[in-house]
Amino acid sequence: MPSTMRDAFIDTIGLMLETDPDAVVVLADIGVSQFKAAGLIERYPDRFINCGIREQLMVGVAAGLAKEGFRPIIHSYTPFLIERPFEQIKIDFAHLGLGGVFVSVGALFDAASSGRTHQAPEDVGLLKLLPEFEMYVPGHPDEASVLLRAAGSSNGRVYVRLTEDSNSLARPIEPGKMHVERRGPVGSPVVIAVGPMLDRVLDAVSDLAVTVLYATTVMPFDSWTLRDTMATEIVLVEPYLIGTSSSEISGALHDRPHRLLALGVRNTELRHYGTPEDHIKAHGLDSDGILKSISRFLYPS
């Protein structure tokens, strides 16, 4: 059993290389040492391409491989995978209609001590600007394995967002669907916890009569599970830029009166380093902060 999502990634890539002759891993230095330690580069020397610290080139090379019929797995740290080469993703993959698996590590505030250069809370919102991107946000290493396998078997463009932050237990997730973690009374408010936010959300709402939905697929958004809850008050808790999925919720409930509270990483600059938990608390995403926000929303004085 993998202990971290990155371990799950390495293990799953080994299985993909073994079973899919078209799978090729494209890197920009980051991740090379982990794949070497796992013996995968030695075992499959022709299936790894390291472009060096050239993220735009990494994406361009991957697109060329996709055009020739390969299934590229493109991997780097979140800001270096999504933000730096965004134009290449837009033109080389989306515009040309090519498929590939983009797998990031270090999402959320894993490397808080490295400062803003190693944070990318905008990543999911950026990729939402491009058509036909599936996006997975696992909350546990076992879920990462499930979603990575789904991404590998797909022909489309898939983003898998990995983090060191993890829920204590894996859930029986299914790609494309939200998991009903807890059912409140009929018509009770619904709290949607995305990926690694679930444990904090469950702690925050332990004494509240709410339904909790757990999302590990954020695009395409599972409108049907949300509509089945028949709620008019919705709380969205995301581990990236606040309000990223708000439009999906409003679209899903376009014909129903509803109120929405979006919680996530605030669009502000924190110019201090600290620990990941320091940053999570500063953005109000710890259990206490989530409870305070939900209580003000549901029970205004």
C-alpha positions as a Markdown table, in Angstrom:
| # | Residue | x | y | z |
|---|---|---|---|---|
| 1 | Met | 0.0 | 0.0 | 0.0 |
| 2 | Pro | 1.5 | 3.4 | -1.0 |
| 3 | Ser | 2.1 | 5.7 | 1.9 |
| 4 | Thr | 1.9 | 9.0 | -0.1 |
| 5 | Met | 0.2 | 10.0 | -3.3 |
| 6 | Arg | 3.6 | 10.3 | -5.0 |
| 7 | Asp | 4.3 | 6.7 | -4.0 |
| 8 | Ala | 1.0 | 5.8 | -5.6 |
| 9 | Phe | 2.0 | 7.7 | -8.7 |
| 10 | Ile | 5.3 | 5.8 | -9.1 |
| 11 | Asp | 3.7 | 2.4 | -8.5 |
| 12 | Thr | 0.9 | 3.1 | -11.0 |
| 13 | Ile | 3.3 | 4.3 | -13.6 |
| 14 | Gly | 5.1 | 1.1 | -13.3 |
| 15 | Leu | 1.9 | -0.8 | -14.0 |
| 16 | Met | 1.1 | 1.4 | -16.9 |
| 17 | Leu | 4.5 | 1.0 | -18.5 |
| 18 | Glu | 4.2 | -2.8 | -18.1 |
| 19 | Thr | 0.7 | -3.1 | -19.6 |
| 20 | Asp | 0.5 | -0.2 | -22.1 |
| 21 | Pro | 3.3 | -0.1 | -24.8 |
| 22 | Asp | 2.2 | 3.4 | -25.8 |
| 23 | Ala | 2.7 | 4.9 | -22.3 |
| 24 | Val | 5.7 | 7.3 | -22.2 |
| 25 | Val | 6.8 | 9.5 | -19.3 |
| 26 | Val | 8.0 | 13.0 | -20.0 |
| 27 | Leu | 9.8 | 15.0 | -17.3 |
| 28 | Ala | 11.6 | 18.2 | -16.7 |
| 29 | Asp | 14.1 | 17.0 | -14.1 |
| 30 | Ile | 11.6 | 16.8 | -11.3 |
| 31 | Gly | 10.7 | 13.2 | -10.5 |
| 32 | Val | 13.7 | 11.7 | -12.2 |
| 33 | Ser | 15.4 | 10.6 | -8.9 |
| 34 | Gln | 12.1 | 8.9 | -7.7 |
| 35 | Phe | 11.7 | 6.9 | -10.9 |
| 36 | Lys | 15.4 | 5.9 | -10.8 |
| 37 | Ala | 15.0 | 4.8 | -7.2 |
| 38 | Ala | 12.1 | 2.6 | -8.2 |
| 39 | Gly | 14.1 | 1.0 | -10.9 |
| 40 | Leu | 11.7 | 2.1 | -13.6 |
| 41 | Ile | 14.1 | 4.1 | -15.8 |
| 42 | Glu | 16.6 | 1.2 | -15.8 |
| 43 | Arg | 13.8 | -1.2 | -16.7 |
| 44 | Tyr | 12.2 | 1.0 | -19.4 |
| 45 | Pro | 15.0 | 3.3 | -20.6 |
| 46 | Asp | 13.2 | 4.1 | -23.9 |
| 47 | Arg | 10.0 | 5.1 | -22.1 |
| 48 | Phe | 11.3 | 8.1 | -20.1 |
| 49 | Ile | 12.3 | 11.4 | -21.7 |
| 50 | Asn | 13.9 | 14.0 | -19.4 |
| 51 | Cys | 13.9 | 17.4 | -21.0 |
| 52 | Gly | 15.8 | 19.1 | -18.2 |
| 53 | Ile | 14.5 | 22.3 | -16.6 |
| 54 | Arg | 12.6 | 23.2 | -19.7 |
| 55 | Glu | 8.9 | 22.9 | -18.9 |
| 56 | Gln | 7.6 | 24.4 | -22.2 |
| 57 | Leu | 9.8 | 21.9 | -24.1 |
| 58 | Met | 8.5 | 19.1 | -21.9 |
| 59 | Val | 4.9 | 19.9 | -23.0 |
| 60 | Gly | 5.9 | 20.3 | -26.6 |
| 61 | Val | 7.7 | 17.0 | -26.7 |
| 62 | Ala | 4.7 | 15.3 | -25.0 |
| 63 | Ala | 2.4 | 16.7 | -27.6 |
| 64 | Gly | 4.6 | 15.4 | -30.4 |
| 65 | Leu | 4.5 | 11.9 | -28.9 |
| 66 | Ala | 0.7 | 12.2 | -28.6 |
| 67 | Lys | 0.4 | 13.2 | -32.2 |
| 68 | Glu | 2.3 | 10.0 | -33.1 |
| 69 | Gly | -0.1 | 7.8 | -31.1 |
| 70 | Phe | 1.7 | 7.5 | -27.8 |
| 71 | Arg | 0.0 | 8.2 | -24.4 |
| 72 | Pro | 2.3 | 10.7 | -22.7 |
| 73 | Ile | 2.4 | 11.1 | -18.9 |
| 74 | Ile | 3.7 | 14.6 | -18.2 |
| 75 | His | 4.9 | 15.3 | -14.7 |
| 76 | Ser | 6.3 | 18.1 | -12.6 |
| 77 | Tyr | 5.6 | 20.3 | -9.6 |
| 78 | Thr | 2.3 | 22.0 | -9.9 |
| 79 | Pro | 3.3 | 25.6 | -10.9 |
| 80 | Phe | 5.9 | 24.2 | -13.3 |
| 81 | Leu | 3.5 | 21.8 | -15.0 |
| 82 | Ile | 0.5 | 24.1 | -15.3 |
| 83 | Glu | 1.4 | 27.7 | -15.0 |
| 84 | Arg | 4.8 | 28.0 | -16.7 |
| 85 | Pro | 3.9 | 26.1 | -19.9 |
| 86 | Phe | 0.2 | 27.0 | -20.0 |
| 87 | Glu | 0.5 | 28.4 | -23.6 |
| 88 | Gln | 2.0 | 25.1 | -24.8 |
| 89 | Ile | -0.8 | 23.2 | -23.1 |
| 90 | Lys | -3.4 | 25.5 | -24.7 |
| 91 | Ile | -1.9 | 25.3 | -28.3 |
| 92 | Asp | -0.1 | 22.0 | -28.4 |
| 93 | Phe | -2.7 | 19.9 | -26.6 |
| 94 | Ala | -6.1 | 21.6 | -26.5 |
| 95 | His | -6.0 | 23.4 | -29.9 |
| 96 | Leu | -4.7 | 20.3 | -31.6 |
| 97 | Gly | -7.1 | 18.0 | -29.9 |
| 98 | Leu | -4.4 | 15.8 | -28.4 |
| 99 | Gly | -4.6 | 13.6 | -25.3 |
| 100 | Gly | -2.2 | 13.2 | -22.4 |
| 101 | Val | -2.0 | 12.7 | -18.6 |
| 102 | Phe | -0.8 | 15.7 | -16.7 |
| 103 | Val | 0.2 | 14.7 | -13.1 |
| 104 | Ser | 1.4 | 17.4 | -10.6 |
| 105 | Val | 2.8 | 17.0 | -7.2 |
| 106 | Gly | 3.2 | 19.7 | -4.5 |
| 107 | Ala | -0.3 | 21.0 | -4.8 |
| 108 | Leu | -1.9 | 23.0 | -1.9 |
| 109 | Phe | 1.0 | 24.2 | 0.4 |
| 110 | Asp | 3.2 | 21.2 | 0.4 |
| 111 | Ala | 6.3 | 23.3 | 0.0 |
| 112 | Ala | 5.3 | 26.3 | 2.0 |
| 113 | Ser | 8.9 | 26.8 | 3.1 |
| 114 | Ser | 9.9 | 27.4 | -0.6 |
| 115 | Gly | 7.6 | 30.4 | -0.9 |
| 116 | Arg | 5.2 | 31.5 | -3.6 |
| 117 | Thr | 7.2 | 30.1 | -6.5 |
| 118 | His | 6.1 | 26.6 | -5.4 |
| 119 | Gln | 2.4 | 27.3 | -4.9 |
| 120 | Ala | -0.2 | 27.2 | -7.6 |
| 121 | Pro | -3.7 | 27.6 | -6.2 |
| 122 | Glu | -4.8 | 28.8 | -9.7 |
| 123 | Asp | -4.1 | 25.5 | -11.5 |
| 124 | Val | -7.5 | 24.0 | -11.7 |
| 125 | Gly | -9.0 | 27.4 | -12.6 |
| 126 | Leu | -6.5 | 27.8 | -15.4 |
| 127 | Leu | -7.2 | 24.4 | -16.9 |
| 128 | Lys | -10.9 | 25.1 | -16.8 |
| 129 | Leu | -10.3 | 27.8 | -19.4 |
| 130 | Leu | -9.4 | 25.0 | -21.9 |
| 131 | Pro | -12.0 | 22.6 | -23.4 |
| 132 | Glu | -12.4 | 19.0 | -22.5 |
| 133 | Phe | -10.0 | 18.6 | -19.6 |
| 134 | Glu | -10.9 | 15.9 | -17.0 |
| 135 | Met | -9.6 | 16.8 | -13.6 |
| 136 | Tyr | -9.0 | 14.5 | -10.6 |
| 137 | Val | -8.2 | 15.7 | -7.1 |
| 138 | Pro | -7.7 | 12.6 | -4.9 |
| 139 | Gly | -7.7 | 12.9 | -1.1 |
| 140 | His | -5.8 | 9.7 | -0.3 |
| 141 | Pro | -2.9 | 7.6 | -1.9 |
| 142 | Asp | -5.3 | 4.7 | -2.7 |
| 143 | Glu | -7.7 | 7.1 | -4.4 |
| 144 | Ala | -4.8 | 8.5 | -6.4 |
| 145 | Ser | -4.1 | 5.0 | -7.7 |
| 146 | Val | -7.7 | 4.6 | -8.8 |
| 147 | Leu | -7.8 | 7.9 | -10.6 |
| 148 | Leu | -4.4 | 7.6 | -12.2 |
| 149 | Arg | -5.4 | 4.2 | -13.7 |
| 150 | Ala | -8.6 | 5.9 | -15.0 |
| 151 | Ala | -6.5 | 8.7 | -16.5 |
| 152 | Gly | -4.1 | 6.2 | -18.2 |
| 153 | Ser | -7.0 | 4.3 | -19.8 |
| 154 | Ser | -8.6 | 7.4 | -21.1 |
| 155 | Asn | -7.8 | 8.9 | -24.5 |
| 156 | Gly | -8.4 | 12.5 | -23.5 |
| 157 | Arg | -6.7 | 15.3 | -21.6 |
| 158 | Val | -6.6 | 14.5 | -17.9 |
| 159 | Tyr | -5.1 | 16.5 | -15.0 |
| 160 | Val | -4.4 | 14.6 | -11.7 |
| 161 | Arg | -3.5 | 16.9 | -8.8 |
| 162 | Leu | -1.5 | 15.2 | -6.1 |
| 163 | Thr | -0.5 | 16.5 | -2.7 |
| 164 | Glu | 1.2 | 15.4 | 0.5 |
| 165 | Asp | -2.0 | 16.4 | 2.4 |
| 166 | Ser | -4.2 | 13.3 | 2.8 |
| 167 | Asn | -7.4 | 12.2 | 4.5 |
| 168 | Ser | -7.0 | 9.4 | 7.0 |
| 169 | Leu | -9.0 | 6.9 | 5.1 |
| 170 | Ala | -9.6 | 6.2 | 1.4 |
| 171 | Arg | -13.2 | 6.2 | 0.2 |
| 172 | Pro | -14.8 | 3.9 | -2.4 |
| 173 | Ile | -14.6 | 6.5 | -5.1 |
| 174 | Glu | -15.7 | 6.2 | -8.7 |
| 175 | Pro | -14.2 | 8.5 | -11.4 |
| 176 | Gly | -16.7 | 11.0 | -12.5 |
| 177 | Lys | -18.9 | 10.8 | -9.5 |
| 178 | Met | -19.2 | 12.3 | -6.0 |
| 179 | His | -19.2 | 10.0 | -3.1 |
| 180 | Val | -22.0 | 10.5 | -0.5 |
| 181 | Glu | -20.0 | 10.6 | 2.7 |
| 182 | Arg | -22.9 | 11.5 | 5.0 |
| 183 | Arg | -26.6 | 12.0 | 4.6 |
| 184 | Gly | -28.3 | 14.6 | 6.7 |
| 185 | Pro | -32.1 | 15.1 | 7.0 |
| 186 | Val | -34.0 | 15.6 | 3.8 |
| 187 | Gly | -33.5 | 19.1 | 2.5 |
| 188 | Ser | -30.6 | 19.8 | 4.9 |
| 189 | Pro | -27.6 | 21.9 | 3.7 |
| 190 | Val | -25.0 | 20.2 | 1.6 |
| 191 | Val | -21.3 | 20.6 | 2.1 |
| 192 | Ile | -19.1 | 19.5 | -0.8 |
| 193 | Ala | -15.5 | 18.6 | 0.3 |
| 194 | Val | -13.0 | 18.3 | -2.5 |
| 195 | Gly | -10.0 | 15.9 | -2.2 |
| 196 | Pro | -7.8 | 16.5 | 0.9 |
| 197 | Met | -10.4 | 18.8 | 2.5 |
| 198 | Leu | -12.7 | 16.0 | 3.6 |
| 199 | Asp | -11.2 | 15.2 | 7.0 |
| 200 | Arg | -11.2 | 18.9 | 8.0 |
| 201 | Val | -14.8 | 19.3 | 6.7 |
| 202 | Leu | -16.0 | 16.2 | 8.6 |
| 203 | Asp | -14.4 | 17.5 | 11.8 |
| 204 | Ala | -15.9 | 21.0 | 11.3 |
| 205 | Val | -19.5 | 19.7 | 10.7 |
| 206 | Ser | -19.5 | 16.9 | 13.2 |
| 207 | Asp | -22.3 | 18.5 | 15.2 |
| 208 | Leu | -24.2 | 20.0 | 12.3 |
| 209 | Ala | -27.2 | 18.4 | 10.5 |
| 210 | Val | -25.8 | 18.5 | 7.0 |
| 211 | Thr | -25.1 | 16.2 | 4.1 |
| 212 | Val | -21.5 | 15.8 | 3.0 |
| 213 | Leu | -20.6 | 15.0 | -0.6 |
| 214 | Tyr | -17.0 | 14.1 | -1.4 |
| 215 | Ala | -15.6 | 15.1 | -4.8 |
| 216 | Thr | -12.4 | 13.7 | -6.3 |
| 217 | Thr | -13.5 | 14.4 | -9.9 |
| 218 | Val | -14.0 | 18.1 | -10.3 |
| 219 | Met | -14.3 | 18.2 | -14.1 |
| 220 | Pro | -16.7 | 17.1 | -15.5 |
| 221 | Phe | -18.7 | 18.1 | -12.5 |
| 222 | Asp | -21.2 | 15.6 | -11.1 |
| 223 | Ser | -24.4 | 17.6 | -11.3 |
| 224 | Trp | -26.7 | 14.6 | -10.8 |
| 225 | Thr | -25.5 | 13.7 | -7.3 |
| 226 | Leu | -25.8 | 17.3 | -6.2 |
| 227 | Arg | -29.3 | 17.6 | -7.6 |
| 228 | Asp | -30.4 | 14.4 | -5.9 |
| 229 | Thr | -29.7 | 15.9 | -2.5 |
| 230 | Met | -32.5 | 18.5 | -3.0 |
| 231 | Ala | -30.6 | 21.1 | -1.0 |
| 232 | Thr | -31.0 | 24.9 | -1.3 |
| 233 | Glu | -28.0 | 25.8 | 0.8 |
| 234 | Ile | -24.6 | 24.6 | -0.6 |
| 235 | Val | -21.1 | 25.0 | 0.9 |
| 236 | Leu | -18.1 | 24.3 | -1.4 |
| 237 | Val | -14.7 | 23.6 | 0.2 |
| 238 | Glu | -11.9 | 23.4 | -2.3 |
| 239 | Pro | -8.1 | 23.0 | -1.8 |
| 240 | Tyr | -7.4 | 25.7 | -4.5 |
| 241 | Leu | -8.5 | 29.1 | -5.5 |
| 242 | Ile | -11.8 | 30.1 | -3.8 |
| 243 | Gly | -14.9 | 29.8 | -6.1 |
| 244 | Thr | -13.2 | 27.7 | -8.7 |
| 245 | Ser | -16.2 | 25.3 | -9.1 |
| 246 | Ser | -18.9 | 27.8 | -8.2 |
| 247 | Ser | -20.1 | 28.1 | -11.8 |
| 248 | Glu | -20.5 | 24.4 | -12.0 |
| 249 | Ile | -22.7 | 24.4 | -8.9 |
| 250 | Ser | -24.8 | 27.3 | -10.2 |
| 251 | Gly | -25.2 | 25.6 | -13.5 |
| 252 | Ala | -26.2 | 22.3 | -11.9 |
| 253 | Leu | -28.9 | 24.1 | -9.9 |
| 254 | His | -29.9 | 26.7 | -12.5 |
| 255 | Asp | -33.6 | 25.9 | -12.2 |
| 256 | Arg | -33.6 | 25.7 | -8.4 |
| 257 | Pro | -33.4 | 28.5 | -5.8 |
| 258 | His | -30.2 | 28.1 | -3.9 |
| 259 | Arg | -27.5 | 29.9 | -1.9 |
| 260 | Leu | -23.8 | 29.1 | -2.2 |
| 261 | Leu | -20.9 | 29.6 | 0.1 |
| 262 | Ala | -17.5 | 29.0 | -1.5 |
| 263 | Leu | -14.5 | 28.4 | 0.6 |
| 264 | Gly | -11.0 | 27.9 | -0.7 |
| 265 | Val | -7.6 | 29.5 | -1.0 |
| 266 | Arg | -8.2 | 33.3 | -0.9 |
| 267 | Asn | -7.0 | 35.4 | -3.7 |
| 268 | Thr | -4.4 | 37.2 | -1.6 |
| 269 | Glu | -0.7 | 37.1 | -1.2 |
| 270 | Leu | 0.7 | 35.7 | 2.0 |
| 271 | Arg | 4.3 | 36.9 | 2.2 |
| 272 | His | 5.4 | 34.6 | 5.0 |
| 273 | Tyr | 6.8 | 31.1 | 4.7 |
| 274 | Gly | 5.7 | 28.9 | 7.7 |
| 275 | Thr | 4.3 | 25.4 | 7.5 |
| 276 | Pro | 1.5 | 24.0 | 5.3 |
| 277 | Glu | -0.8 | 24.1 | 8.3 |
| 278 | Asp | 0.0 | 27.8 | 8.9 |
| 279 | His | -1.1 | 28.6 | 5.3 |
| 280 | Ile | -4.2 | 26.4 | 5.6 |
| 281 | Lys | -5.2 | 28.2 | 8.8 |
| 282 | Ala | -4.4 | 31.6 | 7.3 |
| 283 | His | -6.9 | 30.9 | 4.5 |
| 284 | Gly | -9.6 | 29.7 | 6.9 |
| 285 | Leu | -9.4 | 26.1 | 5.7 |
| 286 | Asp | -8.6 | 24.4 | 9.0 |
| 287 | Ser | -11.5 | 22.8 | 10.8 |
| 288 | Asp | -12.1 | 25.8 | 13.1 |
| 289 | Gly | -12.1 | 28.2 | 10.2 |
| 290 | Ile | -14.4 | 26.0 | 8.1 |
| 291 | Leu | -16.9 | 25.7 | 11.0 |
| 292 | Lys | -16.9 | 29.5 | 11.6 |
| 293 | Ser | -17.6 | 30.2 | 8.0 |
| 294 | Ile | -20.3 | 27.6 | 7.7 |
| 295 | Ser | -22.0 | 28.7 | 10.9 |
| 296 | Arg | -22.1 | 32.4 | 9.8 |
| 297 | Phe | -23.6 | 31.3 | 6.5 |
| 298 | Leu | -26.2 | 28.9 | 7.9 |
| 299 | Tyr | -27.1 | 30.7 | 11.1 |
| 300 | Pro | -26.5 | 34.4 | 10.7 |
| 301 | Ser | -27.1 | 36.4 | 13.8 |
